[in-house]
Amino acid sequence: MTLSRTMRALGATTLAGGLLLTATPIASADQVRDAQWPNQYFDLQKVWSVSQGDGVIVAVIDSGVDASHPDLTGQVLDGYDPSGKGLNAHPTDPHGTSMASAIVGHGHGAGNAEGALGLAPGAKVLPIYKADASDRSADAEDIKWAVDHNAKIINMSIGGTMPDAQMADAVAYAAKHDVLIVAATGNNGVTPVDYPARYPGVLAVGASDQDRKIWSQSNYGPEVLLSAPGTRIVGAGSCSGGQYCIGDGTSGSTAYVSAAAALIRAKFPNLTAGQVVNRLAKSAYVPAGLQASKLPDQHYGYGIIRPYEALTQDIPDGSAQGPLAKPDGAGDTASATKTPAATASGTSSPGVVGPGPVAQPPVIKSNSTASTVLYAAGVGVVLLAGLIAVIVVVSRRRKAAAQPPAYGSQQPYGTPPAWPQQGQPPYPNQPQQPYGNQVPPPGYPPQQPHQNNPYGQGGNQQR
């Protein structure tokens, strides 16, 4: 199996085998949270007011996930390693941990105000190692194992150039059981997209940047259905002694789309996998210049995901297949087998997984002065509304002390605070630059040039 990815530790300077590593101290917690620009694009607090992905299991077929990372504690289920080495839980490569943190990261510290956040912190990750004992691709076996162990979404931030009949069968198996496979298109800036993203029935994801433009190295083709943030993505992972990595690629985009699908499956549990994709597609941001009649675009697909809109817009369910191509041998998606949720030990249960919703959403930080002003104004309005409500309630109680209100006419005490409304997300006003030439944020090392895949073509490539 060959690997190709560009990740670096926060503060990294050392290049090793295509993976940028460092032995320097980790970046500060504030730097990690502030550097997660997709948090502001998604407007996580608005999203979490509707869904956090509770009860949904996302299988991550990758290099394994470090469940002991402080930003992932309690979010990682027992997984599977077909090689028998236990790498699903004890990875030697940080890639899978980084993908998991983009999906279910909850931060750490007081109020979870430090560290990396994911888009769906109420979901659970099922880590599955990608190779067998001979270090050959085990993706087909991994997919079937994930389906049989209650995953509703399978994240595959990996890819290769060669088709595999067993993989095609595994994709059909997932479709028959109403399990959504989300896969990266690849990081070479060419067409066609990699496998498994190229298989019918798989949701192929491209990468966009902070200006909502497609990343120049994102592979493209007619299979692309959606795009999502994929440049300068900060995630958890042991990068040469540090606890966080930063990287560009369709890997991160894929993880975010998997997380968005988890949000929808939690909010609308009766939708099929295709109908989940339909909600994401119908609510996506369509860049200027793209004609709706000509979507999906070969680079953007139906557009860049907007999870809040996907959760709240009035979108008809549509057909069971949705915009997904139907894989051969998948049968009737409308009558697909529904798999139950799973407990932390991996046993079947009709209930939700784990500890349920996050009681207090982690703190979202923004460097935008406008966002700070809006937030302060929103807090002031909420406090004033609450004070007025208290005065009104007390006055009414005094007037009606002898006669309590009838059942059904009581009003709630005060008004529950709403998350501050933000306008346009704070996108840096910078022109699109070639990969490898982006200016890093303060405290970051100079961006290293893009590394060509040192392992050659073919096989599975981790994105």
C-alpha positions in Angstrom: 0.0 0.0 0.0 1.3 3.4 -0.9 0.6 6.6 1.0 0.6 10.2 -0.1 -0.4 13.1 2.1 0.9 16.5 3.2 0.5 17.1 6.9 2.7 18.9 9.3 2.8 19.6 13.0 2.0 23.0 14.3 5.4 24.5 14.4 6.9 21.8 12.1 10.0 22.2 10.1 11.2 18.6 9.5 10.4 16.7 6.3 10.3 12.9 6.4 8.9 10.6 3.7 6.3 13.1 2.5 5.0 13.7 6.0 6.1 16.9 7.7 7.0 16.2 11.4 8.6 18.0 14.3 10.0 17.5 17.7 9.4 21.0 18.8 6.8 21.9 21.6 3.2 21.8 20.5 1.4 25.0 19.6 -0.7 26.7 22.3 -4.3 25.7 22.7 -5.4 29.1 21.5 -3.4 28.7 18.3 -5.1 25.4 17.6 -8.6 26.7 18.1 -8.1 30.0 16.3 -6.4 28.2 13.4 -9.5 26.0 12.8 -11.1 28.4 10.2 -13.8 25.9 9.2 -15.3 26.4 12.7 -16.4 29.9 11.6 -17.4 28.9 8.1 -19.7 26.2 9.5 -20.8 28.4 12.4 -20.7 25.5 14.8 -22.8 26.9 17.5 -25.7 27.4 15.2 -25.3 23.9 13.8 -25.1 22.4 17.3 -28.3 24.1 18.3 -30.0 21.7 15.9 -27.8 18.6 15.9 -24.6 17.3 17.2 -24.8 13.9 15.6 -25.9 12.0 18.7 -26.4 8.3 18.2 -24.6 8.0 14.9 -21.5 5.8 14.3 -19.0 6.9 11.7 -16.5 4.3 10.7 -13.0 5.7 9.9 -11.1 3.4 7.6 -7.6 4.8 7.9 -4.4 4.5 9.9 -6.1 4.0 13.2 -7.3 6.5 15.9 -5.6 7.4 19.1 -8.5 7.3 21.5 -6.4 8.7 24.4 -6.0 12.1 22.8 -7.6 14.6 25.1 -9.8 16.0 22.3 -11.2 12.5 21.5 -11.8 10.9 24.9 -15.1 9.0 25.1 -15.7 9.4 21.4 -13.9 6.4 20.0 -15.4 2.9 20.0 -13.5 -0.4 19.8 -12.6 -1.0 16.2 -10.9 -3.5 14.0 -7.5 -4.2 12.6 -7.4 -7.0 10.0 -3.6 -7.1 10.3 -4.0 -8.3 13.9 -1.5 -5.7 15.2 -4.0 -3.5 17.0 -3.2 -0.5 14.9 -6.8 0.6 15.0 -6.3 1.8 18.5 -2.6 2.3 18.6 -1.7 4.1 15.3 1.8 4.8 14.2 0.6 7.4 11.7 -1.5 10.5 12.8 -3.7 10.7 9.8 -6.6 8.7 11.1 -6.6 10.5 14.4 -6.7 13.9 12.6 -9.7 12.7 10.5 -11.5 11.5 13.7 -11.0 14.9 15.3 -12.5 16.7 12.4 -15.6 14.5 12.9 -16.0 14.1 16.7 -13.4 16.3 18.3 -14.7 18.0 21.5 -11.6 19.9 22.7 -10.5 19.7 26.3 -9.9 21.9 29.3 -12.3 24.0 31.2 -15.5 24.2 29.1 -13.7 22.3 26.4 -12.3 25.6 25.4 -8.9 24.3 24.2 -7.8 21.9 21.4 -9.5 20.7 18.2 -13.2 20.6 17.5 -15.1 18.4 15.1 -18.3 19.1 13.3 -20.3 16.3 15.0 -19.1 15.9 18.6 -22.1 13.9 19.6 -21.3 11.1 17.1 -18.9 8.2 17.7 -16.0 7.0 15.6 -15.4 3.3 14.8 -11.7 3.1 13.9 -10.7 0.4 11.3 -7.2 -0.1 10.2 -6.8 -0.1 6.4 -4.4 -3.0 5.7 -4.0 -6.7 6.3 -1.1 -8.6 7.9 0.9 -8.3 4.6 0.2 -4.5 4.5 -2.1 -4.9 1.5 -5.3 -3.1 1.2 -8.1 -4.6 3.2 -10.7 -1.9 2.3 -13.3 -4.4 1.1 -13.1 -6.4 4.3 -13.1 -3.2 6.3 -16.2 -1.9 4.7 -18.2 -5.1 5.4 -16.9 -5.1 8.9 -18.1 -1.6 9.5 -21.5 -2.3 8.0 -21.9 -5.4 10.2 -20.9 -3.4 13.3 -23.6 -0.7 13.0 -21.8 2.1 11.2 -24.2 4.4 9.4 -21.4 6.4 7.6 -18.0 5.2 6.5 -15.3 7.8 6.1 -12.5 6.8 3.6 -9.9 9.6 3.4 -7.8 7.3 1.2 -7.6 6.5 -2.4 -5.9 4.7 -5.2 -5.8 4.5 -9.0 -6.7 0.8 -9.5 -10.2 -0.7 -9.4 -10.9 -3.8 -7.3 -13.8 -6.1 -7.9 -14.0 -7.0 -4.1 -14.2 -3.3 -3.3 -17.0 -2.8 -5.8 -18.9 -5.7 -4.1 -18.3 -4.1 -0.7 -19.7 -0.8 -1.8 -22.8 -2.6 -3.0 -23.0 -4.4 0.3 -23.0 -1.0 2.1 -25.6 0.4 -0.1 -27.9 -2.6 0.5 -27.6 -1.9 4.2 -28.2 1.9 3.8 -24.7 2.8 4.9 -23.2 5.9 3.3 -19.6 5.7 2.1 -17.8 9.1 1.8 -14.5 9.1 0.0 -11.7 11.5 -1.0 -11.3 12.4 -4.7 -7.5 12.6 -4.5 -4.8 15.3 -4.2 -3.1 15.4 -7.6 -5.2 18.1 -9.3 -6.1 15.7 -12.2 -9.0 13.7 -13.5 -10.3 11.1 -13.0 -10.9 10.9 -9.2 -9.4 8.0 -7.2 -11.0 4.8 -6.1 -13.1 4.2 -4.0 -14.6 7.7 -4.8 -15.0 6.6 -8.4 -17.3 3.7 -7.6 -21.1 4.2 -8.2 -22.8 4.7 -4.8 -19.9 6.4 -3.1 -20.1 10.1 -2.2 -17.0 11.7 -3.8 -15.7 14.8 -2.0 -13.4 17.6 -3.3 -11.5 20.2 -1.3 -12.2 23.9 -1.1 -10.1 26.7 0.5 -10.8 29.7 2.7 -12.1 31.8 -0.2 -14.7 29.1 -1.1 -12.7 28.2 -4.2 -11.8 24.7 -5.2 -8.3 23.7 -4.1 -6.0 23.5 -7.1 -4.8 20.0 -6.2 -8.3 18.5 -5.7 -8.9 15.7 -8.3 -12.0 16.2 -10.4 -14.5 14.4 -12.6 -18.2 13.7 -13.1 -18.2 11.6 -9.9 -17.7 14.6 -7.6 -20.8 15.3 -5.7 -19.8 17.7 -2.9 -16.8 19.8 -1.7 -15.8 21.0 1.8 -13.0 22.8 3.5 -9.7 21.1 2.9 -6.8 23.5 3.1 -4.8 24.3 6.3 -6.9 21.9 8.3 -5.8 21.6 11.9 -6.5 18.2 13.6 -5.4 16.1 16.5 -2.6 13.7 16.0 0.9 12.9 17.2 3.2 14.7 14.9 6.7 14.0 16.1 5.9 14.6 19.7 3.3 17.2 19.2 -0.5 16.7 19.6 -1.7 18.6 16.5 -1.1 18.6 12.8 -2.0 20.9 9.9 -2.4 19.8 6.3 -4.0 20.3 2.9 -6.0 17.7 1.1 -9.3 16.1 0.2 -8.8 14.0 3.4 -10.1 16.8 5.7 -12.9 17.6 3.3 -14.1 14.0 3.3 -14.1 14.0 7.1 -16.2 17.1 7.3 -18.7 15.7 4.8 -18.9 12.5 6.9 -19.6 14.6 10.0 -22.2 16.6 8.2 -23.9 13.4 7.2 -23.9 12.3 10.8 -25.6 15.5 11.9 -28.4 14.8 9.3 -28.7 11.1 10.2 -29.2 12.1 13.9 -31.8 14.8 13.0 -33.6 12.8 10.4 -33.1 9.1 11.3 -35.6 7.9 8.7 -33.8 9.3 5.7 -31.9 6.9 3.4 -28.3 7.4 2.7 -29.2 8.9 -0.7 -31.7 11.3 0.9 -29.0 12.4 3.3 -26.8 13.3 0.4 -29.8 15.0 -1.2 -30.1 17.4 1.7 -26.4 18.2 1.6 -26.6 18.8 -2.2 -29.7 20.9 -2.2 -28.4 23.2 0.6 -24.8 23.5 -0.6 -23.2 26.9 -1.4 -22.9 27.3 -5.2 -20.0 29.6 -6.1 -20.6 32.4 -8.5 -20.3 31.4 -12.1 -21.7 27.9 -11.7 -25.1 27.3 -13.3 -27.6 25.3 -11.3 -28.8 23.6 -14.4 -25.3 22.3 -15.0 -24.7 20.8 -11.6 -22.9 18.7 -10.4 -19.8 20.6 -11.5 -16.7 18.4 -12.1 -14.8 20.3 -9.5 -17.3 21.5 -6.9 -20.0 18.9 -7.3 -23.3 20.4 -6.1 -21.3 22.9 -4.1 -19.6 23.4 -0.7 -21.5 21.9 2.2 -23.5 24.1 4.6 -24.5 21.9 7.5 -26.8 24.4 9.2 -28.8 24.9 6.0 -28.9 21.2 5.4 -30.4 20.7 8.8 -32.9 23.5 8.7 -34.0 24.2 5.1 -37.3 22.8 3.9 -36.0 20.2 1.5 -38.3 17.4 0.2 -36.9 13.9 0.9 -36.8 13.0 -2.8 -36.0 9.5 -4.1 -34.4 6.9 -1.9 -31.3 6.9 -4.1 -30.9 10.7 -4.1 -28.0 12.0 -6.3 -25.9 8.8 -5.6 -25.3 6.5 -8.5 -26.7 3.1 -7.9 -24.0 0.4 -7.5 -24.4 -2.9 -9.3 -25.9 -5.5 -7.0 -27.1 -3.0 -4.4 -30.8 -4.0 -4.8 -33.6 -1.7 -3.8 -32.3 1.2 -1.6 -35.8 2.0 -0.5 -36.0 -1.4 1.3 -32.4 -1.3 2.6 -31.7 -3.0 5.8 -31.6 -0.6 8.7 -28.8 -1.3 11.2 -29.2 -0.4 14.9 -26.9 1.9 16.8 -24.2 0.5 19.0 -23.0 0.9 22.5 -19.4 1.8 23.4 -18.6 -1.8 23.7 -19.8 -2.5 20.2 -22.9 -4.5 21.1 -26.2 -3.8 19.5 -28.7 -1.4 21.1 -31.7 0.5 19.8 -30.7 3.5 21.8 -28.1 6.2 21.3 -24.4 5.7 21.7 -22.3 7.0 24.5 -23.1 9.9 26.8 -25.6 11.7 24.7 -25.5 15.4 23.6 -22.8 17.7 24.8 -24.4 19.7 27.6 -22.4 22.9 27.0 -21.0 23.4 23.4 -17.3 24.0 23.4 -16.1 27.6 23.1 -15.7 28.8 19.5 -13.1 31.4 19.0 -12.9 33.9 16.1 -10.3 36.4 15.3 -13.0 38.5 13.6 -13.7 41.8 15.4 -17.1 41.9 13.8 -17.9 38.5 15.2 -16.9 39.7 18.6 -19.1 42.8 18.4 -22.0 40.8 17.2 -21.6 38.3 19.9 -21.4 41.0 22.6 -24.5 42.7 21.2 -26.3 39.4 21.1 -25.4 38.7 24.7 -26.6 42.2 25.7 -29.9 41.7 23.9 -30.4 38.3 25.5 -29.7 39.7 29.0 -32.0 42.6 28.5 -34.8 40.3 27.2 -34.3 38.0 30.2 -34.5 41.0 32.6 -37.7 42.2 31.0 -39.2 38.7 31.1 -38.4 38.4 34.8 -40.1 41.8 35.5 -43.2 40.7 33.5 -43.4 37.3 35.2 -43.1 38.8 38.7 -45.7 41.4 37.9 -48.2 38.8 36.5 -47.7 36.6 39.5 -48.5 39.4 41.9 -51.6 40.3 40.0 -52.8 36.7 39.8 -51.5 35.4 43.2 -55.0 34.2 44.1 -55.7 32.6 40.8 -53.0 30.6 39.1 -53.0 30.5 35.3 -54.8 27.7 33.6 -52.9 24.7 32.3 -51.4 25.4 29.0 -51.2 29.2 29.4 -48.1 29.4 31.5 -45.1 30.9 29.7 -41.6 29.7 30.2 -39.5 31.6 32.7 -37.6 34.1 30.6 -36.4 33.5 27.1 -33.7 30.9 26.4 -30.7 32.5 24.9 -30.0 32.0 21.2 -26.6 31.6 19.7 -25.5 34.9 18.2 -26.3 35.3 14.6 -23.4 35.8 12.3 -23.4 37.4 8.9 -21.0 36.2 6.2 -18.3 33.9 7.6 -14.9 35.5 8.1 -13.1 34.4 5.0 -9.6 35.9 4.7 -9.5 38.4 1.8 -6.6 36.8 0.0 -6.3 35.6 -3.6 -6.1 31.9 -4.3 -2.5 30.8 -4.4 -0.9 27.7 -5.7 -0.6 24.8 -3.2 2.4 25.2 -1.1 2.6 29.0 -1.4 0.0 30.0 1.2 1.1 32.3 3.9 0.8 30.6 7.3 -0.9 32.3 10.3 1.2 33.9 13.0 3.3 31.4 14.9 3.3 28.9 12.0 6.5 27.9 10.2 6.9 28.7 6.5 4.7 26.5 4.3 6.8 23.7 2.8 6.4 23.0 -1.0 4.1 20.3 -2.1 5.7 16.9 -2.0 5.1 14.6 -4.9 4.1 11.1 -4.0 7.4 9.4 -3.2 5.9 6.0 -3.5 4.7 6.1 -7.1 1.2 5.5 -8.5 -1.3 2.8 -7.8 -2.5 1.1 -4.6 -4.3 3.0 -1.9 -3.1 6.5 -1.1 -4.0 8.2 2.1 -5.2 11.6 1.5 
